[in-house]
Amino acid sequence: QVQLVESGGGLVQPGGSLRLSCAASGSIFRIYAMGWYRQAPGKQRELVAGFTGGGSTNYEDSVKGRFTISRDNAKNTVYLQMNSLKPEDTAVYYCNADLRTIAPGTRSDYWGQGTQVTVSS
């Protein structure tokens, strides 16, 4: 079994910062891609930032220059440093991983449980 456990959400004032963490654990053979999505009320889930299979990074246009994704491969963990937060960043943030398990050796998408980020004065 595989689990993605997120932490670091909360309430912050506009202009503030938060750091999200997501640790993948369990029967993991290989992680191909890993990243962060978010879903605001009434909106579709969207990619915020992620590492592709080739190791490059992608960012949603509205967070470029404000958010930074990083990872610790030894810990199967990704981080999302969010600076200069805006009210429109308010959403539930989900960690996602495209990975292959050791047994039964299947490749699938896995999701964390989500962590709420609220930007408000």
C-alpha positions as YAML, in Angstrom:
chain: A
units: angstrom
residues:
- id: 1
  name: GLN
  ca: [0.00, 0.00, 0.00]
- id: 2
  name: VAL
  ca: [1.03, 3.58, -0.66]
- id: 3
  name: GLN
  ca: [0.22, 6.68, 1.33]
- id: 4
  name: LEU
  ca: [0.78, 10.35, 0.61]
- id: 5
  name: VAL
  ca: [0.71, 12.41, 3.77]
- id: 6
  name: GLU
  ca: [0.51, 16.18, 3.51]
- id: 7
  name: SER
  ca: [1.18, 18.82, 6.12]
- id: 8
  name: GLY
  ca: [1.70, 22.54, 6.45]
- id: 9
  name: GLY
  ca: [-1.60, 24.12, 5.49]
- id: 10
  name: GLY
  ca: [-3.34, 26.78, 7.52]
- id: 11
  name: LEU
  ca: [-4.56, 30.34, 7.70]
- id: 12
  name: VAL
  ca: [-2.24, 33.14, 6.63]
- id: 13
  name: GLN
  ca: [-2.63, 36.83, 5.87]
- id: 14
  name: PRO
  ca: [-2.17, 38.18, 2.34]
- id: 15
  name: GLY
  ca: [1.52, 38.55, 1.59]
- id: 16
  name: GLY
  ca: [2.43, 35.79, 4.01]
- id: 17
  name: SER
  ca: [4.13, 32.44, 3.44]
- id: 18
  name: LEU
  ca: [3.44, 28.78, 4.02]
- id: 19
  name: ARG
  ca: [5.38, 25.62, 3.32]
- id: 20
  name: LEU
  ca: [3.59, 22.43, 2.40]
- id: 21
  name: SER
  ca: [5.15, 18.98, 2.70]
- id: 22
  name: CYS
  ca: [4.11, 15.67, 1.18]
- id: 23
  name: ALA
  ca: [5.75, 12.39, 2.09]
- id: 24
  name: ALA
  ca: [5.10, 9.23, 0.10]
- id: 25
  name: SER
  ca: [5.48, 5.95, 1.94]
- id: 26
  name: GLY
  ca: [4.77, 2.28, 1.46]
- id: 27
  name: SER
  ca: [5.58, -0.26, -1.21]
- id: 28
  name: ILE
  ca: [7.18, 2.18, -3.68]
- id: 29
  name: PHE
  ca: [9.43, 0.97, -6.47]
- id: 30
  name: ARG
  ca: [9.78, 4.19, -8.41]
- id: 31
  name: ILE
  ca: [8.24, 7.66, -8.44]
- id: 32
  name: TYR
  ca: [7.90, 9.02, -11.97]
- id: 33
  name: ALA
  ca: [6.33, 12.40, -11.21]
- id: 34
  name: MET
  ca: [5.16, 14.22, -8.12]
- id: 35
  name: GLY
  ca: [3.52, 17.52, -7.51]
- id: 36
  name: TRP
  ca: [0.82, 19.71, -6.04]
- id: 37
  name: TYR
  ca: [-2.70, 20.43, -7.24]
- id: 38
  name: ARG
  ca: [-5.33, 22.69, -5.72]
- id: 39
  name: GLN
  ca: [-9.08, 22.96, -5.83]
- id: 40
  name: ALA
  ca: [-10.99, 26.05, -4.83]
- id: 41
  name: PRO
  ca: [-14.75, 25.95, -4.13]
- id: 42
  name: GLY
  ca: [-16.70, 25.71, -7.38]
- id: 43
  name: LYS
  ca: [-13.58, 25.27, -9.48]
- id: 44
  name: GLN
  ca: [-11.80, 22.37, -11.11]
- id: 45
  name: ARG
  ca: [-8.68, 20.88, -9.62]
- id: 46
  name: GLU
  ca: [-5.59, 22.42, -11.23]
- id: 47
  name: LEU
  ca: [-1.88, 21.71, -11.25]
- id: 48
  name: VAL
  ca: [0.03, 24.21, -9.13]
- id: 49
  name: ALA
  ca: [3.56, 22.89, -9.42]
- id: 50
  name: GLY
  ca: [5.17, 19.58, -10.17]
- id: 51
  name: PHE
  ca: [8.22, 17.58, -11.12]
- id: 52
  name: THR
  ca: [7.93, 15.72, -14.40]
- id: 53
  name: GLY
  ca: [9.39, 12.30, -15.08]
- id: 54
  name: GLY
  ca: [12.47, 13.94, -16.59]
- id: 55
  name: GLY
  ca: [13.05, 16.00, -13.47]
- id: 56
  name: SER
  ca: [11.97, 19.35, -14.83]
- id: 57
  name: THR
  ca: [9.43, 21.54, -13.05]
- id: 58
  name: ASN
  ca: [6.12, 22.98, -14.13]
- id: 59
  name: TYR
  ca: [4.27, 25.87, -12.53]
- id: 60
  name: GLU
  ca: [0.80, 27.27, -13.02]
- id: 61
  name: ASP
  ca: [1.16, 30.77, -14.46]
- id: 62
  name: SER
  ca: [-0.35, 32.61, -11.52]
- id: 63
  name: VAL
  ca: [2.15, 31.16, -9.02]
- id: 64
  name: LYS
  ca: [5.34, 31.62, -11.04]
- id: 65
  name: GLY
  ca: [7.84, 33.68, -9.08]
- id: 66
  name: ARG
  ca: [5.93, 33.16, -5.83]
- id: 67
  name: PHE
  ca: [5.86, 29.38, -5.31]
- id: 68
  name: THR
  ca: [8.81, 27.00, -5.40]
- id: 69
  name: ILE
  ca: [8.63, 23.23, -5.51]
- id: 70
  name: SER
  ca: [11.52, 21.16, -4.19]
- id: 71
  name: ARG
  ca: [12.08, 17.53, -3.27]
- id: 72
  name: ASP
  ca: [14.10, 15.15, -1.18]
- id: 73
  name: ASN
  ca: [14.38, 11.96, -3.21]
- id: 74
  name: ALA
  ca: [15.83, 9.97, -0.32]
- id: 75
  name: LYS
  ca: [12.68, 10.70, 1.69]
- id: 76
  name: ASN
  ca: [10.20, 10.51, -1.22]
- id: 77
  name: THR
  ca: [9.07, 13.97, -0.15]
- id: 78
  name: VAL
  ca: [8.13, 17.09, -2.05]
- id: 79
  name: TYR
  ca: [7.74, 20.56, -0.65]
- id: 80
  name: LEU
  ca: [5.90, 23.62, -1.84]
- id: 81
  name: GLN
  ca: [7.18, 26.94, -0.56]
- id: 82
  name: MET
  ca: [4.46, 29.53, -1.06]
- id: 83
  name: ASN
  ca: [5.39, 33.19, -0.72]
- id: 84
  name: SER
  ca: [3.47, 36.40, -1.33]
- id: 85
  name: LEU
  ca: [0.21, 34.54, -0.86]
- id: 86
  name: LYS
  ca: [-2.97, 36.07, -2.23]
- id: 87
  name: PRO
  ca: [-6.62, 35.46, -1.32]
- id: 88
  name: GLU
  ca: [-7.06, 33.74, -4.69]
- id: 89
  name: ASP
  ca: [-4.57, 31.08, -3.57]
- id: 90
  name: THR
  ca: [-7.17, 29.87, -1.08]
- id: 91
  name: ALA
  ca: [-7.96, 26.24, -1.84]
- id: 92
  name: VAL
  ca: [-7.48, 22.68, -0.73]
- id: 93
  name: TYR
  ca: [-4.02, 21.60, -1.85]
- id: 94
  name: TYR
  ca: [-3.51, 17.98, -2.86]
- id: 95
  name: CYS
  ca: [-0.29, 16.07, -3.31]
- id: 96
  name: ASN
  ca: [-0.13, 13.74, -6.32]
- id: 97
  name: ALA
  ca: [2.35, 11.04, -7.28]
- id: 98
  name: ASP
  ca: [2.65, 8.93, -10.41]
- id: 99
  name: LEU
  ca: [4.47, 5.86, -9.16]
- id: 100
  name: ARG
  ca: [5.02, 2.14, -9.50]
- id: 101
  name: THR
  ca: [4.68, -0.15, -6.52]
- id: 102
  name: ILE
  ca: [7.05, -2.97, -5.60]
- id: 103
  name: ALA
  ca: [4.20, -5.44, -5.45]
- id: 104
  name: PRO
  ca: [2.08, -5.98, -7.44]
- id: 105
  name: GLY
  ca: [4.26, -3.75, -9.63]
- id: 106
  name: THR
  ca: [1.52, -1.56, -11.02]
- id: 107
  name: ARG
  ca: [1.86, 2.08, -12.01]
- id: 108
  name: SER
  ca: [-0.88, 4.43, -10.81]
- id: 109
  name: ASP
  ca: [-1.73, 7.91, -9.67]
- id: 110
  name: TYR
  ca: [-1.97, 8.42, -5.92]
- id: 111
  name: TRP
  ca: [-3.45, 11.37, -4.05]
- id: 112
  name: GLY
  ca: [-3.06, 12.75, -0.57]
- id: 113
  name: GLN
  ca: [-5.98, 13.66, 1.61]
- id: 114
  name: GLY
  ca: [-5.62, 17.39, 0.99]
- id: 115
  name: THR
  ca: [-4.65, 20.29, 3.20]
- id: 116
  name: GLN
  ca: [-6.56, 23.56, 3.45]
- id: 117
  name: VAL
  ca: [-4.78, 26.81, 2.68]
- id: 118
  name: THR
  ca: [-6.72, 29.96, 3.50]
- id: 119
  name: VAL
  ca: [-5.36, 33.41, 2.69]
- id: 120
  name: SER
  ca: [-7.37, 36.08, 4.43]
- id: 121
  name: SER
  ca: [-6.97, 39.17, 6.56]
...
